[in-house]
Amino acid sequence: MNNSAWLEIDRGEAPLVVSFPHTGIDIPPKLQGDFVSPWLARKDADWWIDQLYGFARTLGATTVRTRISRSVIDVNRDPSGAALYPGKAGTELCPTTTFDGEPLYRSGREPDAVEIKRRLETWFTPYHEALDAEVTRLRARHRRVVLYEAHSIRSAIPRLFDGELPQFNLGTNGGATCHPALTATVEGVCDATRWTRITNGRFKGGWTTRRCGDPKGGVHAIQMELACRGYMDEPFTDPTPENWPPAYRADRAQPMADALSDVLKACLTFAKA
């Protein structure tokens, strides 16, 4: 394992890289006073996803994870500031609101262009350099490499989407980021479970999936956005500091972990074909 103060890299030799861009909850001390509250600044994390995929290393996968909160800088957004989903509500490279539209920063403490550039140089660019280095390392040894973006989100967020999100949300940017056979294989695993699945629905893959996916070049990127209810006791009411996030329970999460293990094994079967 190669770790810095904020970046975790665990190298494997299998043709699979699992990226965790949104599991971090660290807020640098110099920025803590800028946020309305620590809870709001951590509210939209992909809670416990790195623990849920803890089995990935036993499959020989390489994992890359940032400990920095997405509220500081979202490493799965276009660094130019362009929207991932034009015309739909979302959050920025350095978010100023939560998913629910609540202000993240105290009045006048929002990051300006200079501060955004500093955050890009400090955390965003090194994260993607590390991700690229691992993909390149494995691509030199394997004909195909799968980059798997691991995400989760609350099941219902009216500002972002209508109704309840399906359990498995696969994103391949309309089929552009990976071979159709990989998509079909992962779909098959998901459809064999008791949970619902959609491909390229509300979430079609973030900036990393779109940037890195190069099927002709042997790099096949796919994003998995999980609805939180599949692996944790998601509250039925709006989240509050008292009920969010629920504690991680391995016994509660195990059925989903088993299904996701089958998903990653399917990715490896595809990569090795």
Secondary structure, 3 states (H helix, E strand, C coil): CEECCCEEEECCCCCEEEEECCCCCECCHHHHCCECCHHHHHCCCCCCHHHHCHHHHHHCCEEEEECECCCCCCCCCCCCCCCCCCCCCCCCCCCCECCCCCECECCCCCCCHHHHHHHHHHHHHHHHHHHHHHHHHHHCCCCCEEEEEEEEECCCCCCCCCCCCCCEEEECCCCCCCCHHHHHHHHHHHHCCCCCEEECCCCCCCHHHHHHCEHHHCEEEEEEEEEHHHCCCCCCCCCCCCCCCCCCCHHHHHHHHHHHHHHHHHHHHHHHC
